[in-house]
Structure formats: structure tokens, C-alpha cells
Amino acid sequence: MRSNPADYELIAPGKLQSVVRLLAEEPDEWLPIAGGTDVMVQYAAGKLPARKLVSIWNLPELQGIDVQPQEIRIGAGCNYTQLRENEVIAREFPLLASAARWTGGIANQNRGTLGGNIVNASPAADSLPALLAYEAELILVSIRGERRVPYLGFHTGYKKVQLASDELIRTICIRRAFSEYFQYARKVSARNAQAISKVCIAALGRLRGGVIDDLRMALGSVAPVPLRLTEVERIVREKAVEPELAQLARKATAAAIQPIDDIRSTARYRSAVAGNLVVEFLERLRDSGKTA
Amino acid sequence: MTTSSDNRGKCEILLTVNGKPESVRVYPMERLLDVLRHELGLTGAKEGCGEGECGSCSVLMNGELVNSCLIPVLQAAGANLTTIEGLAHGFQLSALQAAFLECGGAQCGICTPGMILASRYLLNKKPDPTLDDIREGLSGNLCRCTGYTQIFDAVAEAARRRDPA
């Protein structure tokens, strides 16, 4: 059943300060809406629980990609087109650039925002494994001020995030520490475009003396949250990539994930593909010659 | 931005549509697609899926390709919109429209307005697109009639003609 627009309020205060004041004064009353690529889908289906929405689209305080010497600071309101067109992201953060290219079609890339993707918290979102692999940090803003938190751990359960009811994501920060790493992203889905992942991976690593010196791996669509493969990383770190290690990594991956059967795929297929993607990354890392 | 909202009720929203100033009195959560079709009588933008998958509601908003089914009209307040109705000059088709006709890029016509606006957006950004550029530029627009080859041909042909419209 389609929603009736007369049942909904939507305001656009135009300033971050006004939005966070509203969120603080009427807690849990207002749903922020940026580009609407998730919210409006729920709305069209008559499944949007919120009745009061506050627009954060084009808020100047959430815009811009600020390249600092040590880190890049991406405004939470940046859309995928802006991520794709940024030269530093293209050069140093190809996992994020790929994810932006793979998310939706061009029209959705013009509206979908990185902050919105994080808060929407789909375990199938393409950009979130990239943020895990880069160990991104989030700057959260409220009327009380700002706080900076690691993105790892931000998702506490299916569609649950560590965001207080009066907070917004303001900025996504990524250290500029990975440009010498081998970086690998792959999305497995029914089609190349306009398809949600069955499984996706974002991973990076480097070698030293024939062994894995450092690495980070994250998967999407295999658990209630985007999943960093911390235990698999521990098992393969300081080791040479050989067939036995690949088998260990495959087993550890299967143990780490909690895939489900759903409309897009099956748990069994996802488990097999997740293992294949991890092994493919490790083998390509081995062959990449990227050393510390 | 020119909106006067009385919280729960309708608000007045000013838009520029195909170069013409328009004023509508609507609920702020009405979808831009519905406002174009029902308030302004511009039925070129179509509703296919209603969830941002098919691209048949595509319009240009401040020069950016968007799905009008996913835009609450308040977010379009003050915007400059181009719909399919804005491409031809009277009975003179734009080069993209002509190329779609000549190359057989239109059949039932439901996807065509969105295809042409996505193509317009692509050619604005990349006047000399490769086939891959065209495929990617139209990847958010689904056609269930012709298949895509003739559509891609039409975009390439329009690019060759340097469509100014």
C-alpha cells in the first residue's frame, strides 16, 4: 500500500545546527533524509515508520572532500558521483572508488550518500567493506558537540548502529596509509549493474620477504553486519601464501561468516564464494610484488 | 529556496521546469514524479518500478540525472528541471530524439524518456563516449522491448552529430 504524502511532514532547515537542535529537542521523532535512495523506497512501499522527516540533502556542512596530509575527510553528504570523481580517492582508495562505481545506476549515484549508506546499515552495501578495510573513523555530530569513533564496531547488529538519537554522521575519515598496498575489491552479483551483491569483498595487504606483512579484509552480504575478517587476518599474517594456508583461510572464513538464504542467494553458495574471494585476494597479493 | 511550509499542510514550491517558472501547492513529501505528472501535466516521466531500479522516471535536476520517484518535492524546491518535454523545440526533435527514432531505439516508449535523459546527461559529461561509457551511462535504465543494441547505437549516432540540445 502506497504512502499518503498528507500523512508525512518534511522540513528542510538548511543548516546543520538547526537539524541537530531538532534531533536533540524531539528525540526519535525526526528521520534525517539525504538523497532518499533508501528512505523513499521504504516510503513508496508504505513501510516507512517515521512520519516526520528532516532533509539533510545538500547541507553545506556535510559536503566536500577535504584532503589533509595524513587523512582524507569525506563529508557524510557526499554522493557516489563525487566519490568517483575525486582524484585522491581514485588513486589512493580504489576500494572505495570501485564500490561507488558499483552502487546503483548513475541516477542513484547522484543522490546516494556515503553517510546514508553507513546509517542505512545494509549488510549488503558495497561501500562498507571498503571502509572496514581502510579502518575508517567517523566524526559524529550533535548539539552536544562532536566525537570521533572507529567505524569498526559501529554496526552492532542487523540494521543497528552506534548512533545516539540526536547524532548525525558528519565526516568519514580515512588515513592516507594504503597507497602502497595491494588492494582488491570484487562484487559477485546476478548482473554487473543495478544488482545487490550476493557477496562482496574489499581487502588490502602488503608483503615482506615473501610473507604477508600486513593485511585487512572485509566482506559484505555474509553476516548481519559488514564483516571485518579479523581472525582470518590473524591466521595468515606473517605467513607465505601456499595451498595449505589458502585452505586454512578458507576454513577460517567459513567459520567467521553467518550467511543466510535469501532472495539473492543461498548460505551455501555465499560460503563457497566468500572462501573463493579470500583465497583469490591472498593469491593475487602474493603475486602482486607489493612489499613493505 | 522558496518554500513556505505550514508544518503539517501543503507548501508552495517554486520550480523551473524546461525553462518555465512554475509554482505548485503540494505536500512536501509528494514525489517529484507525481508533481510533474499530476500537477504540471508532464507525463513524459513514467513510473516503472517506483524504487529507483528502472530509470523510467529520470529527469535532470540542476543538470544532474535523478530518479524523480525518489525525490520528495521539497528537495526540488528552487531547482531547475529538464524533462523529456523540454528537449524538442516545437516539432523539431533534438538530435538524440531523432537518433532514437532512426536507429529503432524506441519501441513501446515507456523507458524512452528516461533513456534519452540519461543519454543527454552522459553526453553533457562525455561528448565522445565509448561503447562502455554508453553502457554504463544507461545502466540504470531498463528496457524490456528492444534490447539495448539499438539504444546504444542511437546514443553513439547522436554523439557523432554533436547534439546541441
Boltz contact constraints between the chains, C-beta under 6 A:
constraints:
  - contact:
      token1: [A, 5]
      token2: [B, 27]
      max_distance: 6.0
  - contact:
      token1: [A, 5]
      token2: [B, 29]
      max_distance: 6.0
  - contact:
      token1: [A, 5]
      token2: [B, 30]
      max_distance: 6.0
  - contact:
      token1: [A, 6]
      token2: [B, 27]
      max_distance: 6.0
  - contact:
      token1: [A, 8]
      token2: [B, 29]
      max_distance: 6.0
  - contact:
      token1: [A, 10]
      token2: [B, 28]
      max_distance: 6.0
  - contact:
      token1: [A, 10]
      token2: [B, 29]
      max_distance: 6.0
  - contact:
      token1: [A, 10]
      token2: [B, 72]
      max_distance: 6.0
  - contact:
      token1: [A, 10]
      token2: [B, 74]
      max_distance: 6.0
  - contact:
      token1: [A, 12]
      token2: [B, 74]
      max_distance: 6.0
  - contact:
      token1: [A, 36]
      token2: [B, 70]
      max_distance: 6.0
  - contact:
      token1: [A, 37]
      token2: [B, 52]
      max_distance: 6.0
  - contact:
      token1: [A, 37]
      token2: [B, 70]
      max_distance: 6.0
  - contact:
      token1: [A, 40]
      token2: [B, 70]
      max_distance: 6.0
  - contact:
      token1: [A, 41]
      token2: [B, 51]
      max_distance: 6.0
  - contact:
      token1: [A, 44]
      token2: [B, 50]
      max_distance: 6.0
  - contact:
      token1: [A, 44]
      token2: [B, 51]
      max_distance: 6.0
  - contact:
      token1: [A, 55]
      token2: [B, 75]
      max_distance: 6.0
  - contact:
      token1: [A, 57]
      token2: [B, 75]
      max_distance: 6.0
  - contact:
      token1: [A, 105]
      token2: [B, 139]
      max_distance: 6.0
  - contact:
      token1: [A, 105]
      token2: [B, 140]
      max_distance: 6.0
  - contact:
      token1: [A, 106]
      token2: [B, 65]
      max_distance: 6.0
  - contact:
      token1: [A, 106]
      token2: [B, 140]
      max_distance: 6.0
  - contact:
      token1: [A, 107]
      token2: [B, 58]
      max_distance: 6.0
  - contact:
      token1: [A, 107]
      token2: [B, 65]
      max_distance: 6.0
  - contact:
      token1: [A, 107]
      token2: [B, 66]
      max_distance: 6.0
  - contact:
      token1: [A, 107]
      token2: [B, 67]
      max_distance: 6.0
  - contact:
      token1: [A, 107]
      token2: [B, 140]
      max_distance: 6.0
  - contact:
      token1: [A, 108]
      token2: [B, 52]
      max_distance: 6.0
  - contact:
      token1: [A, 110]
      token2: [B, 64]
      max_distance: 6.0
  - contact:
      token1: [A, 110]
      token2: [B, 65]
      max_distance: 6.0
  - contact:
      token1: [A, 110]
      token2: [B, 66]
      max_distance: 6.0
  - contact:
      token1: [A, 111]
      token2: [B, 66]
      max_distance: 6.0
  - contact:
      token1: [A, 193]
      token2: [B, 139]
      max_distance: 6.0
  - contact:
      token1: [A, 194]
      token2: [B, 140]
      max_distance: 6.0
